[in-house]
């Protein structure tokens, strides 16, 4: 069971696994996550 998030060019994503940061900030593209274990927090770079 896998989910995914699409991060746009003007966004960055931080992936958390069990509450701890995994691999630092992620750039544009697809982020694959394991449901109920991973969380993705999106940050917009636009003003």
N, C-alpha and C positions, 0 to 999 in steps of 0.2 A: 504494500500500500504506500504509494508515493504521491505527494502533492507538489505543486510548483507555484512560484510567484514570478511575474514578469516585471522587471525593474526598468523603468524608462530612462532615457538619456539624461534627463534633468533630475534624477533621483539617485540616491544611494541606499543600500539596504544593509542592515546589520542582522546577522543570523545568530540566534541564541539556541543552544542545545542544553536543555535542562537548566536554564537560567544563566549559563556562562557563554560568553562571546565565542563564536566559532569562526576562525580565520579572518577576523577584523572586518572592515567595511567592504561591501561588494559593489562593484560597478554595474553599469547597464547590462541587461541580459536576463537569462533565466536562472533562478535559484531553486534547486530541488530540496524539498523538505520532507521529513518524516512526520506525519500528523501526530499530534499529542506529545511529541518530544521536542520538535523544533518550533521556534517562533521567528518571524521576520518583522523588524521594525523599519519602516520606510522613512527616509528623511529627504525632503524636497530642497534642492539647491536654488530654487527660484526665490526672488524677493516678493 
